[in-house]
Amino acid sequence: MNAIPARLDHLVLATPDLAATVAELTRRTGVAPAPGGAHVGLGTRNHLVSLGGTAYLEIIGPDPDQPEPTGPRPFDVDTLAAARTVTWAISPPDLDTAVARARARGYDPGDIRPMSRRRPDGTLLRWRLTDGDSQHPSGLVPFLIDWGTSAHPTASDLPTTPLLSLRATAPSPAGIRPLLAALDTELPLAEGPVGLSFTVDTPQGPVTFD
């Protein structure tokens, strides 16, 4: 039940206070997340930690150096009372084919749209991802991402806390599993309130985040 999903790209830890969450994660793990960059126009920025291999943790929250965005910030960070693991992403071999296949199987992961951010060293990263109202509201069904010709975030020298396990709970796991299958992925699921948690190995021992 603690298997790590194949093609895991990253986990999303969203927070209403990025600085406070980064400090708390550093305190608990002994590892300081690296600044990722700003999502210009969206009002957010992130910090990153490698989870081993080509997977990473994204800590995302409001960017105090940007003006208020015209719409809601990504991942509902405006509505959060505390930091929470809100969703995850997988990177299929071909994003367009994966979306078409999922729709043929009865699940629409949303439209594909371009995104970008600039790293602190000035490097511009561009990627495409699925993002739409049709995505499952629980966050337990991953969105899909394709980094194209940009260097993957883990290609830079990120601090590392190896991922030991990823787990989820849902009131009706049986309703989630077919959606995961439509995306050719899986996630350890148990019955309970909607939640996503992960455990990483750190210099201070295993640490779990919800």
C-alpha positions in Angstrom: 0.0 0.0 0.0 3.0 2.3 0.1 4.0 2.0 -3.6 5.2 5.2 -5.3 3.2 5.8 -8.5 5.0 5.3 -11.8 5.7 8.5 -13.7 5.3 10.6 -10.6 6.4 14.1 -11.5 5.7 16.1 -8.4 3.6 16.6 -5.3 2.0 20.0 -4.6 2.1 21.4 -1.0 0.1 24.6 -1.1 0.2 27.2 1.6 -1.3 30.6 2.4 2.2 31.6 3.8 5.1 30.4 1.7 7.9 31.7 4.0 6.4 30.2 7.1 5.8 26.8 5.4 9.3 26.7 4.0 10.7 27.5 7.5 8.6 24.8 9.1 9.6 22.2 6.5 13.3 23.1 7.0 12.8 22.8 10.8 11.2 19.4 10.5 13.4 17.8 7.9 16.8 19.6 8.4 16.7 20.3 4.6 16.1 23.8 3.2 13.9 23.9 0.1 15.5 25.8 -2.9 13.7 28.8 -4.4 12.0 27.8 -7.6 10.7 31.0 -9.1 7.6 33.2 -9.6 4.6 32.4 -11.7 4.2 35.9 -13.2 0.6 37.1 -13.4 -0.7 34.3 -11.2 0.5 35.8 -7.9 2.4 32.8 -6.7 6.0 31.5 -6.4 7.4 28.2 -5.2 10.3 26.4 -3.5 11.4 22.9 -4.4 12.8 19.8 -2.9 13.9 16.7 -4.8 12.1 13.5 -3.9 14.7 11.4 -5.6 15.0 10.5 -9.3 12.9 12.8 -11.4 10.2 13.5 -8.8 10.1 16.6 -6.6 8.0 18.5 -4.0 6.6 21.9 -4.9 5.8 24.2 -2.1 3.6 27.0 -3.6 2.1 30.1 -2.0 1.3 33.7 -2.6 4.2 35.9 -3.9 4.3 39.1 -1.9 6.4 40.7 -4.6 3.6 40.5 -7.2 0.5 42.6 -7.4 -2.9 40.9 -6.6 -3.8 38.7 -9.6 -6.9 39.3 -11.6 -8.3 35.8 -10.7 -7.8 33.2 -8.0 -4.3 32.0 -7.3 -3.5 28.4 -8.4 -4.3 25.4 -6.1 -6.8 27.5 -4.1 -4.1 29.0 -2.0 -6.3 32.0 -1.3 -8.8 29.8 0.6 -6.3 27.7 2.6 -6.1 28.2 6.4 -2.9 26.1 6.6 -0.4 24.3 4.4 -1.8 21.1 2.8 -0.8 18.6 0.2 -3.5 19.4 -2.4 -2.7 17.3 -5.4 0.0 15.5 -7.5 1.2 15.3 -11.1 2.4 12.6 -13.4 4.4 13.0 -16.6 3.2 10.6 -19.3 5.3 9.8 -22.3 3.0 11.8 -24.6 0.7 14.3 -23.0 -1.7 14.7 -25.9 -2.1 11.0 -26.3 -2.6 10.5 -22.6 -5.4 13.1 -22.5 -7.1 11.6 -25.6 -6.9 8.1 -24.1 -8.3 9.2 -20.7 -11.3 10.9 -22.4 -11.9 7.7 -24.5 -12.0 5.9 -21.2 -14.6 8.2 -19.7 -12.4 10.7 -17.7 -11.6 14.2 -18.9 -8.5 15.5 -17.2 -9.1 19.0 -18.6 -7.6 21.1 -21.4 -3.9 21.4 -21.9 -2.4 24.9 -21.4 1.0 26.4 -21.4 2.8 27.6 -18.3 6.1 29.2 -17.4 8.2 30.5 -14.6 11.7 32.1 -14.4 14.2 30.5 -12.1 16.3 32.7 -9.8 19.3 32.3 -12.2 17.2 33.8 -15.0 16.4 30.5 -16.8 12.9 30.5 -18.3 11.1 27.2 -17.9 8.1 26.3 -20.1 5.8 23.4 -19.7 2.3 22.3 -20.6 -0.2 20.8 -18.2 -3.8 19.8 -17.9 -5.9 22.4 -16.0 -9.6 22.7 -16.1 -12.9 22.5 -14.2 -13.3 18.9 -15.3 -10.4 17.8 -13.1 -11.5 15.8 -10.1 -12.1 18.2 -7.2 -10.5 15.9 -4.6 -7.0 16.5 -5.9 -6.4 12.7 -5.6 -6.5 12.2 -9.4 -3.3 13.7 -10.7 -3.0 16.4 -13.4 -0.7 15.7 -16.3 2.5 17.6 -17.2 4.9 17.8 -20.1 8.2 19.7 -19.7 8.9 19.7 -23.4 12.4 21.0 -24.2 12.8 22.8 -20.8 15.1 21.2 -18.2 13.2 19.3 -15.6 13.3 21.0 -12.2 15.2 18.0 -10.8 18.0 18.7 -13.3 19.2 21.5 -11.2 21.0 20.9 -7.9 18.0 20.6 -5.6 18.2 19.5 -1.9 16.8 16.0 -1.6 14.5 14.2 0.8 13.8 10.8 -0.8 10.1 9.9 -1.0 9.3 6.8 1.1 5.5 6.6 0.5 2.5 8.4 -0.8 -1.0 7.6 0.6 -4.5 8.9 0.1 -7.9 8.6 1.7 -11.3 9.2 0.1 -14.9 8.6 1.3 -15.4 6.2 -1.7 -12.0 4.9 -3.0 -13.9 2.7 -5.5 -15.0 5.9 -7.3 -11.4 7.2 -7.6 -9.7 4.0 -8.8 -11.3 4.0 -12.3 -10.2 7.6 -12.9 -6.6 6.7 -11.9 -6.8 3.7 -14.3 -7.9 6.0 -17.1 -4.6 7.9 -16.6 -2.6 4.6 -16.4 -1.5 5.3 -12.9 -2.4 4.2 -9.4 -2.4 5.5 -5.8 -2.7 3.7 -2.5 -6.2 4.5 -1.3 -8.1 3.9 1.9 -11.5 4.9 3.1 -11.7 8.2 5.0 -12.0 11.9 4.6 -10.4 13.3 1.4 -6.7 13.6 2.1 -3.2 13.1 0.6 -0.1 12.5 2.6 3.5 11.6 2.0 6.5 10.5 4.0 10.1 11.5 3.1 13.4 10.3 4.5 15.4 13.2 6.1 18.6 13.7 8.1 16.2 13.8 11.1 14.5 10.5 10.2 11.2 9.9 8.3 8.8 12.9 8.3 5.2 12.8 7.2 3.3 15.7 5.6 -0.5 15.9 5.1 
